[in-house]
Amino acid sequence: MSLMRRVIACLDVRDGRVVKGTRFVALRDVGDPVELAARYEAEGADEVMFLDIGATPEARATRLKTAERAATRLSIPLTIGGGIRSVADMADALRAGADKVSVNSAAVLRPALITECSAQFGAQCVVASIDVARSGAGARGARHVFVGGGRIATRLDAVAWARECVARGAGEILLTSIDRDGVRDGFDLELTRAVSDAVNVPVIASGGAGSASHVCEVLGRGGADAALVAGILHDGVTTVREIKAAMRAATLPVREVAA
């Protein structure tokens, strides 16, 4: 039986509010995280991802109070990320109600963090978040990993780093195209397929969702196991229910949404 493809609602949170921007900048307020989390679950989201996007740039720990309030309203899996720098930070996030925890910049700076967290809590709890931007000419330029909320370039190749994350114990990859983030012209299918083909764990595609058809493309041709959606939900361009209807029409295996 085919694994179900997932739709994950993303809440980028700053100062207790959900925000959305383009290519990680020009942020605007779009709502209350607890209310939005509950709404997206009711619409049929398979999971919710709560990312404290100010934690790493501001060199502080994740603010968990808002995430904890959201967790009490949810019966679907919740991933918490942003500012996770240690096993203790991951433990705090799990205690706050997370089912999974996302690590990003700190893991690039010290890859052993993935190994330690996986050994302590299990690979199923560890999501390696990888922010990628292309450099060089054309759409097929070099795919480099960025850290610090997408502000700092590294020399790491995205596919190679994804492989290392899995080898160190990550149970899932969250792959975000900075170039596509908030632009709504479709996911980076080539990048997503390259990473999906390179690892044996689920890949969540992020960055570029502008329509239900874009979600279907990345779950089909892109090879992703899940699609992260944010702005098109926040702004009412589409709903989780409509996305899942399009997935069924595209014969993608999908968890049914209650009427």
C-alpha positions as CSV (number, residue, x, y, z in Angstrom):
1,M,0.0,0.0,0.0
2,S,1.3,3.4,-0.9
3,L,2.2,5.8,1.9
4,M,-0.2,8.7,2.3
5,R,1.0,12.0,1.0
6,R,0.7,14.7,3.6
7,V,-0.4,18.4,3.6
8,I,1.4,20.2,6.4
9,A,0.2,23.7,7.5
10,C,3.2,25.9,8.4
11,L,3.0,28.7,11.0
12,D,6.0,31.0,10.9
13,V,5.7,32.8,14.3
14,R,7.4,35.9,15.4
15,D,6.5,37.8,18.7
16,G,3.5,35.5,19.2
17,R,1.9,36.1,15.8
18,V,1.9,34.2,12.5
19,V,3.8,36.1,9.8
20,K,4.5,35.5,6.1
21,G,7.0,37.1,3.7
22,T,8.8,36.5,0.5
23,R,12.2,34.8,0.4
24,F,12.4,35.1,4.2
25,V,11.9,38.9,4.3
26,A,9.1,41.5,4.1
27,L,7.1,39.8,6.8
28,R,3.5,40.7,7.5
29,D,1.1,39.7,10.2
30,V,-1.5,37.1,9.2
31,G,-3.1,35.9,12.4
32,D,-3.1,34.1,15.7
33,P,-1.1,30.9,15.7
34,V,-3.5,29.0,18.0
35,E,-6.6,29.9,16.0
36,L,-4.9,29.1,12.7
37,A,-3.6,25.8,13.9
38,A,-7.1,24.7,15.0
39,R,-8.6,25.9,11.7
40,Y,-6.2,24.0,9.6
41,E,-6.7,20.8,11.5
42,A,-10.4,21.2,11.1
43,E,-9.9,21.6,7.3
44,G,-7.9,18.3,7.2
45,A,-4.3,19.2,7.6
46,D,-2.2,16.1,8.4
47,E,0.2,18.0,10.6
48,V,1.1,21.5,11.8
49,M,4.6,22.9,11.8
50,F,5.3,25.8,14.2
51,L,8.6,27.7,13.4
52,D,9.9,30.4,15.7
53,I,11.6,32.3,12.9
54,G,13.2,34.9,15.1
55,A,15.0,32.6,17.5
56,T,18.1,31.9,15.5
57,P,18.7,35.4,14.1
58,E,18.1,36.8,17.6
59,A,20.4,34.2,19.2
60,R,17.7,33.1,21.7
61,A,15.9,29.9,22.6
62,T,12.6,29.0,21.1
63,R,9.6,30.7,22.7
64,L,7.5,27.8,23.6
65,K,4.5,29.3,25.4
66,T,2.6,30.0,22.2
67,A,3.5,26.6,20.7
68,E,2.3,24.9,23.9
69,R,-1.1,26.6,23.7
70,A,-1.4,25.4,20.1
71,A,-0.4,21.9,21.1
72,T,-3.3,21.7,23.5
73,R,-5.8,22.3,20.7
74,L,-4.3,19.8,18.2
75,S,-4.8,16.1,17.8
76,I,-2.6,15.9,14.7
77,P,1.2,15.8,14.9
78,L,3.0,19.1,15.7
79,T,6.5,19.9,14.8
80,I,8.3,22.7,16.6
81,G,11.5,24.4,15.3
82,G,13.6,27.6,15.5
83,G,16.5,28.1,17.9
84,I,17.0,24.4,18.8
85,R,20.6,24.2,19.7
86,S,20.9,21.3,22.1
87,V,19.4,18.0,23.4
88,A,18.0,20.0,26.3
89,D,16.3,22.4,23.8
90,M,14.7,19.5,22.0
91,A,13.5,18.0,25.3
92,D,11.9,21.3,26.2
93,A,10.1,21.4,22.8
94,L,8.8,17.8,23.3
95,R,7.6,18.6,26.8
96,A,5.8,21.6,25.3
97,G,3.8,19.2,23.1
98,A,5.8,18.7,20.0
99,D,5.7,15.3,18.3
100,K,8.8,16.2,16.2
101,V,11.4,18.9,16.5
102,S,13.2,20.7,13.6
103,V,16.9,21.5,13.8
104,N,18.6,23.7,11.2
105,S,21.5,26.2,11.8
106,A,22.8,24.6,14.9
107,A,23.1,21.2,13.2
108,V,25.1,22.8,10.4
109,L,27.5,24.3,12.9
110,R,27.7,21.1,14.9
111,P,26.4,18.1,13.0
112,A,26.8,15.9,16.1
113,L,23.6,17.6,17.4
114,I,21.5,15.4,15.0
115,T,23.2,12.3,16.3
116,E,22.8,13.2,19.9
117,C,19.1,14.1,19.5
118,S,18.3,11.0,17.5
119,A,20.1,8.8,20.1
120,Q,18.1,10.4,22.9
121,F,14.7,10.7,21.4
122,G,14.6,8.5,18.3
123,A,15.0,9.4,14.6
124,Q,11.2,9.8,14.3
125,C,11.5,13.0,16.5
126,V,14.3,14.6,14.5
127,V,13.5,16.8,11.4
128,A,16.5,18.1,9.6
129,S,15.5,21.5,8.2
130,I,17.5,22.6,5.2
131,D,17.2,26.0,3.6
132,V,18.6,26.2,0.1
133,A,19.3,28.9,-2.5
134,R,20.9,28.5,-5.9
135,S,24.0,30.4,-7.0
136,G,25.4,30.8,-10.4
137,A,23.7,31.2,-13.8
138,G,20.3,29.7,-14.6
139,A,17.7,27.8,-12.6
140,R,20.1,24.9,-12.2
141,G,22.9,26.8,-10.3
142,A,24.7,25.3,-7.4
143,R,22.4,24.4,-4.5
144,H,23.9,25.7,-1.3
145,V,22.6,25.5,2.3
146,F,21.9,28.7,4.1
147,V,21.7,29.2,7.9
148,G,20.7,32.0,10.2
149,G,17.2,32.3,9.0
150,G,18.3,32.2,5.3
151,R,20.8,35.0,5.8
152,I,24.1,33.3,5.8
153,A,25.5,31.2,2.9
154,T,27.5,28.1,3.5
155,R,29.5,26.0,1.1
156,L,27.4,22.9,1.8
157,D,25.7,21.2,-1.1
158,A,22.1,20.6,-0.3
159,V,21.9,17.0,-1.5
160,A,25.2,16.0,0.3
161,W,24.0,17.7,3.5
162,A,20.7,15.9,3.3
163,R,22.5,12.6,3.0
164,E,24.6,13.4,6.0
165,C,21.6,14.4,8.1
166,V,20.0,11.1,7.5
167,A,23.2,9.2,8.1
168,R,23.4,11.0,11.5
169,G,19.9,10.0,12.4
170,A,17.4,12.5,11.1
171,G,14.0,10.8,10.4
172,E,12.7,13.4,8.0
173,I,14.0,16.3,5.8
174,L,12.3,19.7,5.6
175,L,13.6,21.1,2.4
176,T,12.9,24.8,1.8
177,S,13.8,26.6,-1.4
178,I,14.6,30.2,-0.4
179,D,14.3,31.3,-4.0
180,R,10.7,30.1,-4.2
181,D,9.6,31.0,-0.7
182,G,6.5,33.2,-0.8
183,V,6.7,33.7,-4.6
184,R,3.9,31.2,-5.3
185,D,5.1,30.1,-8.7
186,G,5.5,26.4,-7.8
187,F,8.0,24.3,-5.8
188,D,11.5,23.7,-7.0
189,L,10.8,20.2,-8.5
190,E,14.3,19.5,-9.6
191,L,15.8,20.2,-6.2
192,T,13.1,18.3,-4.4
193,R,13.5,15.3,-6.7
194,A,17.3,15.3,-6.2
195,V,17.0,15.2,-2.4
196,S,14.1,12.7,-2.4
197,D,16.1,10.3,-4.6
198,A,19.2,10.7,-2.4
199,V,17.7,9.8,1.0
200,N,15.5,7.0,2.4
201,V,13.4,9.1,4.7
202,P,10.4,11.3,4.0
203,V,11.1,14.7,2.4
204,I,8.8,17.7,3.1
205,A,8.9,20.2,0.2
206,S,8.6,23.9,1.2
207,G,8.7,27.1,-0.7
208,G,6.6,28.0,-3.8
209,A,3.1,26.7,-3.2
210,G,0.7,29.0,-5.1
211,S,-2.1,26.5,-5.8
212,A,-3.4,23.0,-5.2
213,S,-1.9,22.0,-8.5
214,H,1.6,23.0,-7.3
215,V,1.1,20.7,-4.3
216,C,0.2,17.8,-6.6
217,E,3.2,18.5,-8.8
218,V,5.7,18.3,-5.9
219,L,4.1,15.2,-4.4
220,G,4.1,13.6,-7.8
221,R,6.9,14.6,-10.1
222,G,8.9,16.1,-7.3
223,G,8.9,12.9,-5.3
224,A,8.1,14.6,-2.0
225,D,6.2,12.8,0.7
226,A,4.6,15.9,2.1
227,A,4.1,19.6,1.1
228,L,4.4,22.5,3.5
229,V,1.8,25.2,2.8
230,A,1.5,28.6,4.4
231,G,0.6,31.8,2.6
232,I,-2.0,30.4,0.3
233,L,-3.9,29.1,3.3
234,H,-3.4,32.3,5.4
235,D,-4.6,34.5,2.6
236,G,-7.6,32.3,1.6
237,V,-6.3,31.5,-1.9
238,T,-7.2,27.9,-1.3
239,T,-7.9,25.5,1.7
240,V,-6.5,22.3,2.9
241,R,-9.8,20.6,1.9
242,E,-9.5,21.9,-1.7
243,I,-5.8,20.8,-1.9
244,K,-6.8,17.3,-0.8
245,A,-9.6,17.2,-3.4
246,A,-7.0,18.0,-6.1
247,M,-4.7,15.3,-4.7
248,R,-7.4,12.7,-4.9
249,A,-8.2,13.8,-8.5
250,A,-4.5,13.3,-9.3
251,T,-4.7,9.8,-7.8
252,L,-2.3,10.6,-5.0
253,P,-2.8,8.6,-1.8
254,V,-4.4,11.0,0.7
255,R,-5.9,10.8,4.2
256,E,-9.6,11.5,3.9
257,V,-11.0,14.7,5.4
258,A,-14.1,14.4,7.6
259,A,-17.2,16.2,6.1
